[in-house]
């Protein structure tokens, strides 16, 4: 089982990918399936505001820089801080 944890900088969210399924952490609810593609858009560098024919629509470095991988311990620490 493969799990990777992420911090989404622009939205101040925690996210994870567990067996290829993306989740975002919502205080009071826990890990929720990311049906809005918040994590995957950033991991792929997808910029919805670029024109469809733009070479920067996917692989956009600005979008890629909005997410960073963190350890499980960092994610747990952030969840604990949010829950306080």
VENTA-V506360 format. One record per residue. BURIAL is 1 if it has 24 or more other ideal C-beta (glycine too) atoms within 12 Angstrom, else 0. Layout:
BEGIN
burial->(BURIAL BURIAL)
END
This chain:
BEGIN
burial->(0 0 0 1 1 1 1 1 0 0 0 0 1 1 1 1 1 0 0 0 0 1 1 1 1 0 0 0 0 0 1 0 0 1 0 0 0 1 1 1 1 1 1 0 0 1 0 0 0 0 0 0 0 0 0 0 0 0 0 0 0 0 1 1 0 1 1 0 0 1 0 0 0 0 1 0 0 1 1 0 0 0 0 0)
END
